[in-house]
């Protein structure tokens, strides 16, 4: 989920590449699937047309559709939900707390990274 989010909404300075590579290659990401589920009929039609074409402004228009459908907010909420679930499961593991910490650190790194 974080990779999909960064590809669409990441800061190119930090992420190291321009946003929208997944959009240009029509990759079926969590963001696209969610957009197709929540978009209204007109938005779905525009999204499908964009996916079937190679308009010069394809990335900008898809990202605007994502924002209009609040896909950016949804992705952040989902990442936080998954992270909280993972941290909860780690807490339930019957080992010393100090042995759990590397797993917690890894989970936080993967979900909170911006590169």
Secondary structure by P-SEA (a helix, b strand, c coil): caaaaaaccccccccccccccccccccccaaaaaaaacccaaaaaaaaaaaaccccaaaaaaaaaaaaaaaaaaaaaaaaaaaaaaaaaaaacccccccaaaaaaaaaaaacccc
